[in-house]
Amino acid sequence: MDAAVYRAHAELERDHWWFVGRRAVVGDVLERHVGTRVGRILDVGCGTGGMLPLLARFGDVTALEPEPFAVDHARRQPVEAEVVLGRVPEDVPATADFDLVTAFDVIEHLEDDVGALRSMASATRPGGTVLVTVPALPWLWSEHDVANGHFRRYRRRDLARVLDEAGMDVRHLSFFNAVLFAPIAAVRLVGRLRRAERPGRSDFDMGLPPKPVNRLLAGLLGGERRLVSGRGLRLGVSLIAVARVGPS
């Protein structure tokens, strides 16, 4: 990602409705499908560290991140975690001793997503878990994806396929951010039409809304958490998957 996007994430990730809601969804999925106390956790591509306080509730956290600015910011999160400068997949430790490996909106930034997932599997103990989130639905592609340095968005079957190719057994797979799907899709499609008229624009389309709106949106997204961790949702702007590595 561009350095400006990292700086924006650093400013937004504590309070912005998307990050707040995603933490609520991920927390519920972890509790239901992994456990309340996991053990050793590796978070790859941790960015500026917004997920580290949540993960620390579940175990002892090590984090890997290639951008020095983001590493510095992540190390200042109010949580005990070892944050290491390194890239995915080459610096992911092939130690097979982490109980949980996570990648929150990471593999879409990598040209070889299967290779990245294989490196994550190699870091996970047999019977351990890999949890990933990714942006969903290629037809939602917009300048937001370009500004964030994405290679792709995923259909449900795409994510299941790359996890399978990486040697993992998918245990739970669901869309999320379904409540806000229609307005987000509308904004993306209208933006695409406007850029067709004025090519060459690239926008990072995240900003902090007014507090009442931000609180409402965070509540709507976070309110999906039990549906996502339960039977799952069949549509949404993002996908979340839980996969098992090796024998259970």
C-alpha positions in Angstrom: 0.0 0.0 0.0 1.0 3.6 -0.5 2.4 5.3 2.6 -0.5 7.8 2.6 -2.9 4.8 3.1 -0.9 3.6 6.1 -1.1 7.0 7.6 -4.8 7.2 7.0 -5.3 3.8 8.6 -3.3 4.9 11.6 -5.6 7.8 12.1 -8.8 6.0 11.5 -8.5 2.4 12.8 -9.4 3.1 16.4 -12.7 4.8 15.8 -13.8 4.4 12.1 -17.0 2.3 11.8 -15.3 -0.2 9.3 -12.5 -1.1 11.7 -14.7 -1.1 14.8 -17.3 -3.3 13.0 -14.7 -5.7 11.6 -13.2 -6.2 15.0 -16.6 -7.1 16.4 -17.2 -9.6 13.6 -13.7 -11.2 13.9 -13.9 -11.4 17.7 -17.2 -13.4 17.5 -15.8 -15.7 14.7 -12.7 -16.4 16.8 -14.7 -17.2 19.9 -17.1 -19.5 18.1 -14.7 -21.3 15.7 -11.3 -21.1 17.4 -11.8 -20.6 21.1 -11.5 -18.0 23.8 -7.9 -18.8 24.6 -5.8 -19.8 21.6 -2.2 -19.8 22.6 0.4 -18.5 20.2 -0.8 -16.1 17.4 0.9 -14.8 14.4 -0.7 -11.8 12.6 0.8 -11.3 9.1 0.6 -8.0 7.4 -0.5 -6.3 10.7 -0.4 -2.8 9.2 -0.5 -0.1 11.9 -1.7 -2.7 14.5 -5.4 -2.0 14.9 -6.2 -5.7 15.3 -3.5 -6.4 17.9 -5.5 -5.5 21.0 -8.3 -7.8 20.0 -5.9 -10.7 19.2 -4.1 -10.2 22.5 -7.4 -11.2 24.3 -7.0 -14.7 22.7 -3.3 -15.4 23.1 0.3 -14.2 22.9 0.8 -12.2 19.7 3.6 -11.9 17.2 3.0 -9.6 14.2 4.8 -9.2 10.9 4.6 -6.1 8.7 6.8 -4.8 5.8 6.3 -1.1 6.1 8.6 0.6 8.7 6.1 3.4 9.5 3.4 0.8 10.2 5.8 -1.3 12.4 6.6 1.8 14.5 3.0 2.6 14.9 2.0 -1.0 15.7 4.7 -1.2 18.4 2.9 1.8 20.1 -0.4 0.0 20.4 -1.5 -0.4 24.1 -0.9 -4.1 24.1 2.0 -6.6 24.6 2.9 -7.9 21.2 6.1 -8.5 19.3 6.0 -6.6 16.1 8.6 -7.6 13.5 9.7 -5.9 10.2 9.3 -8.5 7.5 7.4 -9.4 4.3 4.9 -12.1 3.3 5.7 -14.8 2.3 9.5 -14.7 2.6 9.8 -13.7 6.2 6.9 -15.8 7.6 8.6 -18.2 10.0 8.2 -21.8 8.8 8.2 -23.1 12.4 4.8 -24.9 12.5 4.3 -23.8 16.1 1.6 -21.1 16.0 -1.8 -22.1 17.1 -3.5 -19.3 15.0 -2.2 -17.3 12.0 -4.3 -14.4 10.8 -4.2 -12.1 7.8 -6.7 -9.3 7.8 -7.2 -7.8 4.3 -3.7 -8.9 3.3 -3.6 -11.5 0.6 -5.4 -9.3 -1.9 -2.3 -7.1 -1.9 -0.1 -10.0 -3.0 0.3 -11.2 -6.5 0.9 -14.8 -5.3 -1.9 -15.3 -2.8 -1.6 -19.1 -2.7 2.1 -18.8 -2.0 1.3 -16.4 0.9 -1.3 -18.8 2.3 1.2 -21.7 2.0 3.7 -19.7 4.1 1.0 -19.1 6.7 0.2 -22.8 6.8 3.9 -23.6 7.3 3.9 -21.3 10.4 0.8 -23.1 11.9 1.0 -26.2 14.0 -0.7 -29.3 12.8 -4.4 -28.9 13.8 -4.0 -25.2 14.1 -6.1 -22.5 12.4 -5.6 -19.8 9.8 -8.2 -17.0 9.7 -8.3 -14.5 6.8 -10.5 -11.6 5.6 -10.6 -10.3 2.1 -12.6 -7.8 0.0 -15.4 -9.6 -1.9 -16.9 -9.6 -5.4 -14.8 -8.6 -8.4 -17.6 -6.5 -9.8 -17.3 -4.2 -6.8 -13.8 -3.3 -8.0 -13.2 0.5 -7.8 -10.5 3.1 -7.4 -10.7 2.3 -3.7 -9.0 -1.0 -4.6 -6.5 0.7 -6.8 -5.6 3.2 -4.1 -5.2 0.4 -1.6 -2.9 -1.6 -3.9 -5.2 -4.6 -4.4 -4.6 -7.2 -7.0 -8.1 -8.7 -6.8 -11.4 -9.1 -5.0 -12.7 -12.6 -4.2 -15.8 -14.5 -4.9 -16.7 -17.1 -2.2 -15.5 -20.0 -4.4 -12.2 -18.1 -5.2 -11.3 -17.8 -1.5 -12.3 -21.5 -0.9 -10.1 -22.5 -3.8 -6.9 -20.7 -2.8 -7.2 -22.0 0.7 -7.6 -25.5 -0.6 -4.6 -25.0 -3.0 -2.6 -23.9 0.0 -3.3 -27.3 1.7 -6.0 -26.1 4.2 -9.4 -27.4 5.1 -12.0 -24.7 5.1 -14.1 -24.9 8.3 -16.2 -21.7 8.0 -16.6 -19.2 5.2 -19.0 -16.3 5.2 -19.6 -12.9 3.7 -19.9 -9.9 6.0 -20.7 -6.2 5.8 -24.1 -7.2 4.2 -26.2 -4.6 5.9 -24.3 -1.8 4.1 -23.8 -3.8 0.9 -26.4 -1.9 -1.2 -25.2 1.7 -0.4 -21.5 0.7 -0.8 -22.2 -1.0 -4.1 -24.1 2.0 -5.3 -21.3 4.4 -4.3 -18.7 2.2 -6.0 -20.8 1.9 -9.3 -21.5 5.6 -9.5 -17.9 6.3 -8.8 -16.9 4.0 -11.7 -19.2 5.9 -14.1 -17.9 9.3 -13.0 -14.3 8.1 -13.5 -15.2 6.8 -17.0 -16.0 10.5 -17.8 -12.9 11.7 -16.0 -10.2 9.0 -16.3 -7.0 9.1 -14.3 -8.5 9.7 -10.8 -7.5 7.5 -7.9 -9.2 8.1 -4.6 -8.8 6.6 -1.1 -12.4 6.9 -0.1 -12.3 6.5 3.6 -12.9 9.3 6.1 -14.4 9.5 9.5 -18.1 10.4 9.3 -19.9 12.6 11.9 -20.0 10.8 15.2 -23.7 9.8 15.2 -23.4 8.4 11.7 -20.1 6.6 12.5 -21.7 5.1 15.6 -24.7 3.9 13.7 -22.6 2.3 10.9 -20.3 0.6 13.4 -23.4 -0.8 15.2 -24.9 -2.1 11.9 -21.7 -3.8 10.9 -20.9 -5.2 14.3 -24.5 -6.3 14.7 -23.9 -8.9 11.9 -21.3 -10.8 14.1 -23.6 -13.6 15.3 -25.0 -14.2 11.8 -21.5 -14.3 10.4 -20.1 -16.6 13.0 -23.2 -18.8 12.9 -24.8 -19.9 9.7 -23.0 -17.2 7.7 -24.2 -14.6 5.2 -24.6 -15.2 1.5 -23.7 -11.6 0.4 -21.5 -8.8 1.6 -18.7 -6.5 0.8 -16.1 -8.7 2.5 -15.4 -12.4 3.2 -14.0 -14.1 6.3 -12.7 -17.7 6.3 -11.5 -20.1 9.0 -9.3 -23.0 7.9 -7.7 -25.9 9.6 -4.0 -26.8 8.9 -3.1 -30.5 8.9 -4.7 -33.1 11.1 -7.1 -32.0 13.8 
